[in-house]
Amino acid sequence: MTTDFHSSRYLGSFRWLVSKRLLIFGEELASAIGFDTSLGRTGIDLELFASVLHPDDQPAFVAATERASYFGGKVDVVLRLVGSEEVSAVRVIASCVNARRGRPTEFLGSLHLLGENAVPPLAEMADHLCAAARIVRTLDERLLQRLVDMALVELGGRMAALEQQRQRERAVPAVVG
């Protein structure tokens, strides 16, 4: 199963050191899941990460991490993060990248925000590119204008291709009569 473009947003990546039971991640991901940015760089214990999960999802998280720490392979689990005001569904995807003597020692992975709170990545990129286009036009930078315009054309083509694919997947009702 892959994360759908229309229903998820990339939050950030992490590194899981199995023997130390530490998750290490960047500032963006730390702030997105409610941790101090310095904690993310030094690493947090798996139990601390599990404490921000919905209580009903904690057993699934423990089962996924235990299975992965023994057998390696991939981790792919959907969990709910409990924030101060809301509950957000996230998808945790990770793959074993280092194993010694048959036991996994390190995983690299990413978190993706699912559902209504997610802004599609290409839509977010379009917003940034449109803002960049306005800035370079006010600066009257011809070369930068061309670069941003080319990026907008490429992005528009990708978004149109995705929309065309979505239109093909829909059922077409037939009128009989």
One Martini backbone bead per residue (centre of mass of N, CA, C, O) as a GRO file, in nm:
protein
  177
    1MET     BB    1   0.096   0.036   0.023
    2THR     BB    2   0.034   0.366  -0.062
    3THR     BB    3   0.054   0.694  -0.039
    4ASP     BB    4  -0.181   0.920  -0.101
    5PHE     BB    5  -0.180   1.225  -0.246
    6HIS     BB    6  -0.487   1.318  -0.152
    7SER     BB    7  -0.440   1.207   0.181
    8SER     BB    8  -0.138   1.329   0.223
    9ARG     BB    9   0.146   1.433   0.441
   10TYR     BB   10   0.463   1.509   0.482
   11LEU     BB   11   0.654   1.534   0.790
   12GLY     BB   12   0.898   1.313   0.809
   13SER     BB   13   1.201   1.178   0.925
   14PHE     BB   14   1.363   0.874   1.054
   15ARG     BB   15   1.561   0.710   1.313
   16TRP     BB   16   1.608   0.364   1.419
   17LEU     BB   17   1.758   0.239   1.712
   18VAL     BB   18   1.718  -0.064   1.832
   19SER     BB   19   1.923  -0.111   2.075
   20LYS     BB   20   1.841   0.191   2.200
   21ARG     BB   21   1.543   0.282   2.151
   22LEU     BB   22   1.569   0.514   1.917
   23LEU     BB   23   1.445   0.829   1.799
   24ILE     BB   24   1.548   1.016   1.510
   25PHE     BB   25   1.486   1.371   1.438
   26GLY     BB   26   1.374   1.652   1.316
   27GLU     BB   27   1.229   1.958   1.362
   28GLU     BB   28   0.968   1.921   1.199
   29LEU     BB   29   0.875   1.658   1.333
   30ALA     BB   30   0.883   1.746   1.625
   31SER     BB   31   0.669   1.974   1.597
   32ALA     BB   32   0.441   1.794   1.468
   33ILE     BB   33   0.441   1.588   1.742
   34GLY     BB   34   0.533   1.762   2.016
   35PHE     BB   35   0.847   1.815   2.028
   36ASP     BB   36   1.143   1.892   2.109
   37THR     BB   37   1.402   1.959   1.898
   38SER     BB   38   1.636   1.846   2.075
   39LEU     BB   39   1.517   1.561   2.113
   40GLY     BB   40   1.525   1.471   1.814
   41ARG     BB   41   1.841   1.480   1.781
   42THR     BB   42   1.908   1.281   2.032
   43GLY     BB   43   1.655   1.127   2.111
   44ILE     BB   44   1.388   0.897   2.163
   45ASP     BB   45   1.202   0.694   2.323
   46LEU     BB   46   0.958   0.476   2.246
   47GLU     BB   47   0.776   0.539   2.495
   48LEU     BB   48   0.751   0.842   2.440
   49PHE     BB   49   0.612   0.813   2.170
   50ALA     BB   50   0.374   0.633   2.277
   51SER     BB   51   0.250   0.866   2.462
   52VAL     BB   52   0.120   1.021   2.190
   53LEU     BB   53  -0.068   0.797   2.161
   54HIS     BB   54  -0.331   0.630   2.129
   55PRO     BB   55  -0.430   0.387   2.342
   56ASP     BB   56  -0.539   0.190   2.108
   57ASP     BB   57  -0.242   0.207   1.942
   58GLN     BB   58  -0.011   0.093   2.121
   59PRO     BB   59  -0.016  -0.216   2.057
   60ALA     BB   60   0.050  -0.183   1.753
   61PHE     BB   61   0.323  -0.049   1.795
   62VAL     BB   62   0.457  -0.272   1.961
   63ALA     BB   63   0.419  -0.500   1.754
   64ALA     BB   64   0.575  -0.365   1.518
   65THR     BB   65   0.850  -0.324   1.669
   66GLU     BB   66   0.899  -0.615   1.753
   67ARG     BB   67   0.895  -0.747   1.476
   68ALA     BB   68   1.118  -0.568   1.351
   69SER     BB   69   1.348  -0.629   1.568
   70TYR     BB   70   1.356  -0.941   1.477
   71PHE     BB   71   1.297  -0.942   1.133
   72GLY     BB   72   1.255  -0.681   0.994
   73GLY     BB   73   1.200  -0.499   0.718
   74LYS     BB   74   0.878  -0.366   0.739
   75VAL     BB   75   0.701  -0.068   0.832
   76ASP     BB   76   0.326  -0.045   0.842
   77VAL     BB   77   0.146   0.208   1.021
   78VAL     BB   78  -0.155   0.320   1.171
   79LEU     BB   79  -0.187   0.619   1.369
   80ARG     BB   80  -0.269   0.811   1.666
   81LEU     BB   81  -0.230   1.140   1.751
   82VAL     BB   82  -0.213   1.320   2.060
   83GLY     BB   83  -0.304   1.629   2.113
   84SER     BB   84  -0.417   1.909   2.267
   85GLU     BB   85  -0.686   1.925   2.048
   86GLU     BB   86  -0.611   1.667   1.863
   87VAL     BB   87  -0.652   1.399   1.628
   88SER     BB   88  -0.399   1.228   1.434
   89ALA     BB   89  -0.337   1.064   1.147
   90VAL     BB   90  -0.068   0.827   1.094
   91ARG     BB   91   0.199   0.713   0.887
   92VAL     BB   92   0.427   0.444   0.933
   93ILE     BB   93   0.742   0.421   0.757
   94ALA     BB   94   0.979   0.140   0.737
   95SER     BB   95   1.330   0.034   0.692
   96CYS     BB   96   1.575  -0.187   0.680
   97VAL     BB   97   1.942  -0.094   0.666
   98ASN     BB   98   2.054  -0.267   0.922
   99ALA     BB   99   2.240  -0.577   0.980
  100ARG     BB  100   2.339  -0.813   1.243
  101ARG     BB  101   2.331  -1.137   1.258
  102GLY     BB  102   2.012  -1.110   1.155
  103ARG     BB  103   1.979  -0.837   1.307
  104PRO     BB  104   1.829  -0.554   1.349
  105THR     BB  105   1.961  -0.199   1.394
  106GLU     BB  106   1.825  -0.025   1.147
  107PHE     BB  107   1.596   0.244   1.064
  108LEU     BB  108   1.413   0.399   0.798
  109GLY     BB  109   1.172   0.679   0.798
  110SER     BB  110   0.819   0.791   0.789
  111LEU     BB  111   0.574   1.054   0.813
  112HIS     BB  112   0.211   1.067   0.757
  113LEU     BB  113  -0.053   1.265   0.705
  114LEU     BB  114  -0.390   1.200   0.750
  115GLY     BB  115  -0.655   1.336   0.591
  116GLU     BB  116  -0.807   1.648   0.638
  117ASN     BB  117  -0.526   1.793   0.738
  118ALA     BB  118  -0.414   1.746   0.465
  119VAL     BB  119  -0.178   1.860   0.230
  120PRO     BB  120  -0.104   1.837  -0.072
  121PRO     BB  121   0.208   1.852  -0.201
  122LEU     BB  122   0.144   1.997  -0.476
  123ALA     BB  123  -0.024   2.226  -0.352
  124GLU     BB  124   0.200   2.338  -0.175
  125MET     BB  125   0.397   2.392  -0.408
  126ALA     BB  126   0.216   2.590  -0.560
  127ASP     BB  127   0.211   2.808  -0.344
  128HIS     BB  128   0.519   2.859  -0.341
  129LEU     BB  129   0.553   2.925  -0.645
  130CYS     BB  130   0.357   3.165  -0.653
  131ALA     BB  131   0.514   3.333  -0.448
  132ALA     BB  132   0.779   3.336  -0.609
  133ALA     BB  133   0.664   3.475  -0.859
  134ARG     BB  134   0.591   3.742  -0.720
  135ILE     BB  135   0.875   3.814  -0.623
  136VAL     BB  136   1.034   3.809  -0.901
  137ARG     BB  137   0.855   4.029  -1.034
  138THR     BB  138   0.927   4.259  -0.831
  139LEU     BB  139   1.249   4.224  -0.898
  140ASP     BB  140   1.307   4.178  -1.204
  141GLU     BB  141   1.392   3.860  -1.264
  142ARG     BB  142   1.426   3.688  -1.546
  143LEU     BB  143   1.562   3.415  -1.478
  144LEU     BB  144   1.380   3.346  -1.235
  145GLN     BB  145   1.114   3.358  -1.386
  146ARG     BB  146   1.173   3.119  -1.573
  147LEU     BB  147   1.217   2.904  -1.357
  148VAL     BB  148   0.940   2.930  -1.220
  149ASP     BB  149   0.770   2.883  -1.474
  150MET     BB  150   0.877   2.598  -1.532
  151ALA     BB  151   0.785   2.479  -1.262
  152LEU     BB  152   0.482   2.541  -1.305
  153VAL     BB  153   0.447   2.373  -1.562
  154GLU     BB  154   0.533   2.102  -1.442
  155LEU     BB  155   0.326   2.098  -1.213
  156GLY     BB  156   0.073   2.119  -1.391
  157GLY     BB  157   0.122   1.853  -1.543
  158ARG     BB  158   0.110   1.667  -1.294
  159MET     BB  159  -0.173   1.749  -1.196
  160ALA     BB  160  -0.321   1.674  -1.460
  161ALA     BB  161  -0.242   1.374  -1.462
  162LEU     BB  162  -0.377   1.303  -1.193
  163GLU     BB  163  -0.662   1.396  -1.268
  164GLN     BB  164  -0.696   1.211  -1.514
  165GLN     BB  165  -0.668   0.949  -1.354
  166ARG     BB  166  -0.910   0.998  -1.165
  167GLN     BB  167  -1.126   1.016  -1.391
  168ARG     BB  168  -1.084   0.719  -1.497
  169GLU     BB  169  -1.164   0.574  -1.215
  170ARG     BB  170  -1.437   0.655  -1.258
  171ALA     BB  171  -1.758   0.606  -1.283
  172VAL     BB  172  -1.980   0.574  -1.561
  173PRO     BB  173  -2.283   0.668  -1.619
  174ALA     BB  174  -2.564   0.518  -1.766
  175VAL     BB  175  -2.812   0.587  -2.011
  176VAL     BB  176  -3.124   0.422  -2.017
  177GLY     BB  177  -3.409   0.467  -2.269
   0.00000   0.00000   0.00000
